[in-house]
């Protein structure tokens, strides 16, 4: 039987810098409103980026998305000095 040629392998997840920033603060327990204030963007924009990241990471909630991003090495465990 012929070996798979990479067709069945999942594509590596690529997050935008803004998705990474939003997830990093989410990992610290910040709300979308708080993340928006920190990043100087609207709360709805934060929600937009987190939802996009959740889809890319195939997760059902923001906390799991942040955890999975850390686990995959896409973001580093955050600290308050971000």
C-alpha positions in Angstrom: 0.0 0.0 0.0 1.3 3.4 -0.9 2.2 5.8 1.9 0.1 8.9 2.4 1.7 11.9 0.8 0.6 14.5 3.3 -3.0 14.9 2.0 -4.5 13.6 5.2 -2.4 15.6 7.5 -4.1 18.7 9.1 -2.8 22.1 8.1 -0.8 23.7 10.9 -2.9 26.4 12.7 -1.8 29.9 12.0 -3.1 32.7 14.1 -2.8 36.4 13.4 -0.9 38.6 15.8 -4.2 40.1 17.0 -5.7 36.7 17.6 -2.6 35.7 19.6 -2.8 38.9 21.7 -6.5 38.4 22.4 -6.0 34.8 23.4 -2.9 35.7 25.5 -5.0 38.1 27.6 -7.9 35.6 27.7 -5.5 33.0 29.2 -5.0 35.5 32.0 -8.8 35.6 32.7 -9.4 39.0 31.1 -12.8 39.7 29.7 -13.3 40.9 26.1 -14.0 44.3 27.5 -10.8 44.3 29.5 -8.8 43.0 26.5 -10.3 45.7 24.3 -9.1 48.4 26.8 -5.6 46.9 27.0 -5.2 46.6 23.2 -7.1 49.9 22.4 -9.7 48.1 20.3 -13.5 47.6 20.8 -15.0 44.8 22.7 -16.7 43.5 19.6 -13.4 43.5 17.7 -11.9 41.3 20.5 -14.8 38.9 20.2 -14.3 38.8 16.5 -10.6 37.8 16.8 -11.3 35.3 19.6 -14.1 33.6 17.5 -11.8 33.4 14.5 -9.1 31.8 16.7 -11.7 29.4 18.1 -12.7 28.3 14.6 -9.1 27.8 13.6 -8.3 25.8 16.8 -11.6 23.9 16.5 -12.6 24.7 20.1 -16.0 25.5 21.5 -15.0 28.2 24.0 -12.5 30.9 24.5 -10.8 29.3 27.5 -10.1 26.1 25.6 -8.9 28.1 22.6 -6.4 29.9 24.8 -5.3 26.6 26.5 -4.9 24.8 23.1 -2.9 27.8 21.6 -0.5 27.6 24.6 -0.3 23.8 24.2 0.5 24.0 20.5 3.1 26.7 21.1 1.2 29.4 19.2 1.2 31.7 22.2 3.3 31.7 25.3 1.8 31.5 28.8 1.0 35.1 29.4 2.0 37.3 32.3 0.6 40.7 33.4 3.6 42.4 31.7 2.3 41.7 28.2 
